[in-house]
Amino acid sequence: MYKQFSLPYSYDALEPHIDAVTMETHYSKHHTGYTNNLNEAVKKLGEEKDIVELLSSLDKIEDEKLRKTIRNNGGGFYNHNIYFDTLSPDGGGEPEGELAEAIKQSFGSFEEMKEKLNELSIGQFGSGWGWLSANKEGKLKLSSTPNQDNPLMENDGYVPIFGIDVWEHAYYLKYKNLRGDYVKNIYNVVNWKRVAELYEEVKRG
Ligand code: MN3
C-alpha cells in the first residue's frame, strides 16, 4: 500500500498564502483520490515497487490503459507527497548550507533560481508542475512537466526535491486566474530545510 503523506500542519496553517479551503480540498480530495486510485491500479500489476522505481520504469507496464492510470495517479500521489512535505507555516526565507551553495553554482543566485522556476511554472500551458530536481552528483535542474508527470519519468537521474503545483485546483479559489501571484506567494511557505534534507537524500542515493 502506498501511503499518503500525513500533513503535519492544519489546513489553515498556510494562510493567507494558501487558503484553508484549497488546502482541505487539495489534500483530502485530490491527493487522497490519486493515492486510492494508485493503490487500486497496482493491485492489477501484481507487484508493488518503490514509488520512485515504479515511476522511473513506466514503460515496463505492458497494458497501455494501466500504464496511463499509473502514470497519472502514481504521479499525483508522489508529486503531492513532495508538495505538502516541502511547505510549512514556518517556511519562507532562503535555503542554507550545501543546497544554497549548489543553487548559487547552478543558477547564479537564489533570486535567479526563483525567477527561472517561476517562469517555467507560470509558463506551463494548462495543468502541470514546476520542479527543482537534483541528481546523485549534487547537480540541480529546473524544469516543468504537464499533468501529473514529473522529472522521474524523464529517466535522466534527476529526482524532484521541490515542486510547484500549477493545476488550477492548487490556487483558483483564492487567486482565480492569477497563477503568477500564487507562484510568487508560495515562497512564503516553502520549507527549505526539508528541501535541503531531500537534496541530501538524493545525493546519498
Ligand atoms: Mn494538486
Boltz pocket constraint, residues with backbone or C-beta under 6 A from the ligand:
constraints:
  - pocket:
      binder: B
      contacts: [[A, 26], [A, 30], [A, 80], [A, 165], [A, 167], [A, 169], [A, 170]]
      max_distance: 6.0
